[in-house]
Amino acid sequence: MQVKINTKYPSVADLRIKAQSKMPKFAFEYLDGGCNNEDNLRKNTSDLRAVELVPEYLKSAVQVDLKTTLFGTTYDAPFGIAPIGLQGLMWPKAPEILAKAAFENNIPFILSTVTTSSIERIAELTEGKAWFQLYYPAQEAVRTDIINRASEVGCPVLVLLSDVPSFGFRPKDIRNGLAMPPKMSIQNFYEIIKRPEWAFKTLINGQPEFETLKPYMPKGLNLSQLAKFMDETFDGRLNEEKIKPIRDQWKGKIVLKGVASESDMDKAIRLGLDGVIISNHGGRQLDAGESTIKSLKKLKVKYQDKITLMMDSGLRNGPDIARTLAEGASFSFLGRSFMYGVGALGNQGATHTIELIKAELVQVMEQLGCDTPLALPQFLSK
């Protein structure tokens, strides 16, 4: 099999190890960790890995085509890059690197409201094709302006984040000083000194900031005031009354992210939303919650023909994508895998990871005898 990857890192697990060696401990643990005991973080992947597929060997040669149409756009693969906050803290210019690679490889990239690049910069790199994930602003004027900015640059899909009504309780981040307000301890300085490439590139590119939110921040805002600003700016708990004016304002597609229950599914359909991403925020919010693949298995029975079902959280590689699509998702998103790639290989890491995951997915489908992602459900073990 000929693949365009760095052969030193032929798996996401390899990229994770390399990224850990290059990123300061506080940055890597922010990326890699979950909430509380990290039970749901582990379940997301372990439950997904329990899904089995059955190959059909006695058939004609299969020509695998990964192209997948979603909301009227045909992408070159059935997966995209999930939104992640504070990406530039984990690796300098990470959102720009990922957005550019996603555009060049024709897969969707979702920009988070609280990452370190602006709506306008990402739109410039993607010719307006990036999706945008909205953390719900408490102030109507801020909400309206952010949505208008996303619309003006041509963003095709608005993703409404529903699973952060409160900040997750993440012991690693608290120990590392990444609670609000963030702290730079002696230990964190020591971690930075041990990671000279990260330190040098951060120095060159400047301290990461919430670029999309800059127009709404008071001038001269310091770190001690940041927590208050974030509390006053965002109202994480969504409801139907908050979503209705967004549906009226936004003329493109709207996706609700963080869905895990029939109640939320019913509301999404009643509101006229176009799709949902079944998600638990990568196991970072509710440790007692169920895994995303378990939610998908239950929800697809009633809703698969009523609204577009997608899934993130727990997926790491090509076989995981195959399992997810076989269980009924129309599309999938991965976050940590791509950040591992950028942390490991810098500017080349995003494209490497995309190519690696595509190669893995093609191999699984060839082995199964499956020529298109749409056909994967027929290979699900009963």
C-alpha positions in Angstrom: 0.0 0.0 0.0 1.4 3.4 -1.0 0.5 6.2 1.3 1.8 9.8 1.6 2.8 9.7 5.3 5.9 10.0 7.4 6.7 6.3 7.9 8.2 7.0 11.3 4.7 7.6 12.6 2.4 5.1 11.0 -0.3 5.3 13.6 -2.1 7.9 15.7 -0.7 6.2 18.8 2.8 7.0 17.4 1.8 10.6 16.9 0.5 10.9 20.4 3.8 9.7 21.9 5.8 12.1 19.8 3.4 15.0 20.6 3.8 14.4 24.3 7.5 14.6 23.9 7.3 18.0 22.2 4.5 19.8 24.1 4.7 21.2 27.7 2.9 18.9 30.2 0.2 21.5 30.9 -0.6 21.8 27.2 -0.6 18.1 26.4 -2.7 17.2 29.4 -5.2 19.8 28.4 -5.5 18.1 25.0 -5.3 14.5 26.2 -7.3 14.6 29.4 -10.9 14.2 30.5 -13.0 15.2 33.5 -13.1 13.8 37.0 -11.7 10.2 36.8 -11.7 10.1 33.0 -14.1 7.2 32.9 -16.1 8.5 30.0 -12.9 9.4 28.1 -11.9 5.8 28.2 -15.4 4.4 27.6 -15.8 6.5 24.4 -13.0 4.5 22.8 -13.3 1.2 24.5 -17.1 0.9 23.7 -16.4 1.9 20.1 -13.6 -0.7 19.8 -16.1 -3.3 20.9 -18.1 -2.8 17.6 -17.2 -5.7 15.2 -17.5 -5.8 11.4 -17.9 -8.9 9.3 -16.0 -9.2 6.0 -17.2 -10.6 2.7 -14.3 -12.2 0.9 -15.8 -14.1 -2.0 -16.7 -11.3 -4.2 -15.3 -9.3 -7.1 -12.5 -6.7 -6.6 -13.6 -3.6 -4.7 -12.8 -0.1 -5.7 -13.1 2.0 -2.6 -14.3 5.5 -3.0 -14.4 7.6 0.3 -16.3 10.5 -1.2 -19.3 11.5 1.0 -22.0 14.0 0.4 -23.1 16.0 3.4 -25.5 19.0 3.3 -25.1 19.2 -0.4 -21.3 19.3 -0.4 -19.2 16.3 -1.5 -16.2 15.8 0.7 -13.2 13.5 -0.1 -13.7 11.4 3.1 -16.4 10.8 5.6 -14.6 12.5 8.4 -13.7 16.1 9.5 -11.7 18.0 12.1 -13.7 18.6 15.3 -13.6 22.0 17.1 -11.0 22.3 19.9 -10.5 25.3 22.1 -7.1 26.9 22.9 -5.4 25.1 20.0 -2.6 27.6 19.7 -1.7 26.9 23.3 -1.1 23.2 22.5 0.9 24.0 19.3 1.5 27.5 17.8 -0.7 28.3 14.8 -2.5 24.9 15.2 -5.9 26.1 13.9 -4.4 27.6 10.8 -2.4 24.5 10.1 -5.4 22.3 10.5 -7.8 24.5 8.5 -5.4 24.8 5.6 -4.9 21.0 5.5 -8.6 20.3 5.7 -9.3 22.7 2.8 -6.5 21.2 0.6 -7.8 17.7 1.3 -11.5 18.6 1.0 -12.7 17.7 4.4 -14.6 19.9 6.8 -12.8 21.9 9.6 -14.9 23.2 12.5 -13.6 26.4 14.2 -14.3 26.8 17.9 -15.4 30.2 19.3 -12.7 29.8 21.9 -9.8 28.7 19.8 -6.9 30.9 18.9 -7.6 32.0 15.4 -10.4 34.3 14.1 -13.4 33.5 11.9 -12.0 35.8 9.2 -8.5 34.3 9.2 -9.8 30.7 8.9 -12.2 31.8 6.2 -9.3 33.3 4.3 -7.4 30.0 4.5 -10.4 27.8 3.5 -12.2 30.1 1.0 -15.1 30.4 3.4 -15.6 26.6 3.6 -14.9 26.1 7.3 -17.7 25.4 9.7 -18.1 27.5 12.9 -19.0 26.3 16.3 -20.8 28.8 18.5 -20.5 28.9 22.3 -23.7 30.7 23.2 -23.0 34.4 24.1 -25.0 35.8 27.0 -25.3 39.2 25.3 -27.7 39.3 22.3 -25.5 41.9 20.5 -22.4 39.7 20.7 -24.4 36.7 19.5 -25.8 38.5 16.6 -22.4 40.0 15.6 -20.5 36.7 15.8 -23.2 35.0 13.7 -23.1 37.8 11.1 -19.3 37.5 10.9 -19.6 33.8 10.2 -22.2 34.4 7.6 -20.3 37.3 5.9 -17.3 35.1 5.2 -19.4 32.3 3.7 -19.4 29.7 6.5 -21.8 27.0 5.3 -22.6 25.3 8.6 -23.2 26.8 12.1 -22.6 24.3 14.9 -24.4 25.1 18.2 -22.6 23.7 21.2 -25.0 22.3 23.8 -22.9 20.2 26.2 -21.1 22.9 28.1 -23.7 24.3 30.5 -20.9 24.4 33.0 -17.1 24.0 32.8 -16.0 20.4 33.2 -14.2 19.5 36.4 -10.7 18.5 35.1 -8.2 17.8 37.9 -5.2 17.8 35.6 -6.0 21.3 34.3 -6.6 22.5 37.8 -3.2 21.2 39.0 -1.6 22.7 35.9 -3.1 26.1 36.4 -5.3 25.9 33.4 -8.5 26.7 35.3 -9.8 30.3 35.0 -7.8 32.4 35.5 -4.8 30.5 34.1 -1.6 30.6 36.2 2.0 30.3 35.1 3.7 28.4 37.9 7.3 27.6 38.4 6.5 24.0 37.3 4.9 25.2 34.1 8.0 27.4 33.3 10.1 24.3 33.8 7.9 22.4 31.4 8.4 25.1 28.8 12.1 25.1 29.2 12.1 21.3 28.5 10.2 21.9 25.2 12.5 24.4 23.3 10.8 24.0 19.9 7.3 24.8 21.4 8.8 27.7 23.3 10.6 29.1 20.3 7.6 28.9 18.0 5.4 30.4 20.7 7.8 33.3 21.1 7.9 33.8 17.3 4.1 33.7 16.9 3.2 35.4 20.1 1.0 34.4 23.1 -2.2 32.7 21.9 -5.4 34.7 22.4 -9.1 34.2 21.8 -8.9 35.9 18.4 -12.6 35.7 17.5 -13.6 37.3 20.8 -11.1 40.1 20.7 -13.6 42.7 19.4 -15.7 42.1 22.5 -12.9 42.2 25.1 -12.2 45.3 27.1 -8.9 46.9 26.2 -6.1 46.0 28.5 -7.8 42.9 29.8 -5.4 41.0 32.0 -5.4 37.3 33.0 -7.0 38.0 36.4 -10.0 39.6 34.7 -10.4 36.9 32.0 -12.5 34.6 34.2 -15.0 37.4 34.8 -15.1 38.3 31.1 -15.8 34.7 30.1 -18.5 34.2 32.7 -20.2 37.4 31.6 -19.8 36.7 27.9 -21.1 33.1 27.7 -24.3 31.4 28.8 -23.6 27.8 28.1 -27.0 26.3 28.7 -29.1 26.2 25.5 -32.8 25.8 25.2 -35.4 26.1 22.5 -36.0 29.8 23.1 -32.3 30.6 22.7 -32.1 28.6 19.5 -35.1 30.0 17.7 -33.7 33.5 17.0 -30.5 31.8 15.7 -32.5 29.6 13.3 -34.3 32.8 12.1 -31.0 34.7 11.6 -28.8 32.0 10.1 -29.7 31.1 6.5 -27.3 28.2 6.2 -27.3 24.7 7.8 -27.4 24.4 11.6 -26.1 21.5 13.5 -26.6 20.8 17.2 -23.5 19.4 18.9 -23.6 17.4 22.2 -26.8 15.5 21.7 -27.1 12.3 23.7 -30.9 12.0 24.5 -34.2 11.5 22.8 -35.5 14.7 24.4 -32.8 16.8 22.7 -33.2 15.0 19.4 -36.9 15.8 19.4 -36.3 19.5 20.1 -33.6 19.7 17.4 -36.1 18.3 14.8 -38.9 20.5 16.1 -36.6 23.6 15.7 -35.9 22.7 12.1 -32.2 22.0 12.6 -30.4 20.2 9.8 -28.3 17.7 11.8 -26.8 16.7 15.1 -23.4 15.6 16.3 -23.8 12.9 18.9 -21.0 14.0 21.3 -20.0 14.2 24.9 -17.2 16.8 24.4 -14.6 14.2 24.2 -15.3 12.9 27.7 -14.4 16.3 29.1 -17.8 17.2 30.7 -19.8 14.4 32.3 -17.8 11.4 33.6 -21.0 9.6 34.5 -22.4 9.9 31.0 -22.6 7.1 28.5 -20.2 6.7 25.6 -21.1 8.3 22.3 -21.3 5.0 20.4 -23.8 3.8 22.9 -25.9 7.0 22.4 -25.7 6.5 18.6 -26.9 2.9 18.8 -30.0 4.0 20.7 -30.8 7.2 18.8 -30.4 5.8 15.3 -33.4 3.5 15.7 -35.8 6.3 16.0 -34.1 9.2 14.3 -31.9 8.0 11.5 -34.4 8.8 8.8 -35.5 12.1 10.4 -32.3 14.1 10.7 -28.6 13.8 9.7 -26.7 11.9 12.5 -23.0 12.5 13.0 -20.7 11.6 15.8 -17.5 12.6 17.5 -15.7 11.7 20.8 -13.7 8.5 21.1 -12.7 8.1 17.5 -8.9 8.0 16.9 -8.3 6.3 13.6 -9.7 4.8 10.4 -11.1 1.6 11.9 -13.0 3.7 14.5 -14.5 5.7 11.6 -15.6 2.5 9.9 -17.2 1.3 13.1 -19.0 4.6 13.6 -20.4 4.7 10.1 -21.4 1.1 10.3 -23.4 1.9 13.4 -25.4 4.5 11.5 -23.7 7.8 11.6 -23.6 9.7 8.2 -20.3 11.4 9.1 -17.7 11.6 11.8 -15.3 14.1 13.4 -12.0 13.6 15.2 -10.2 16.1 17.4 -7.4 14.8 19.4 -5.9 12.7 16.6 -5.3 15.8 14.5 -3.8 17.8 17.4 -1.5 14.8 18.1 -0.4 15.1 14.5 0.3 18.8 14.6 2.1 18.5 18.0 4.2 15.7 16.6 5.0 17.0 13.1 4.2 20.7 13.1 3.1 22.1 9.8 3.2 18.6 8.1 1.3 17.0 10.9 -2.3 17.8 9.7 -1.8 16.5 6.2 0.1 13.4 7.5 -2.8 12.6 9.9 -5.5 13.0 7.2 -3.6 10.8 4.8 -2.9 8.2 7.5 -6.6 8.0 8.6 -7.7 7.8 5.0 -5.3 4.9 4.3 -6.5 3.0 7.4 -10.1 3.5 6.4 -9.5 2.4 2.8 -7.7 -0.8 4.1 -10.6 -1.7 6.4 -13.1 -1.2 3.6 -11.1 -3.2 1.1 -10.8 -6.0 3.7 -14.6 -6.0 4.3 -15.4 -5.8 0.6 -17.1 -2.4 1.0 -16.8 0.1 -1.8 -18.5 3.2 -0.2 -19.0 4.5 3.3 -22.7 4.4 2.8 -22.5 0.6 2.5 -20.7 0.1 5.8 -23.8 -0.7 7.9 -24.3 -4.0 6.0 -21.0 -5.2 7.4 -22.0 -4.7 11.0 -21.9 -7.8 13.1 -25.4 -8.7 14.3 
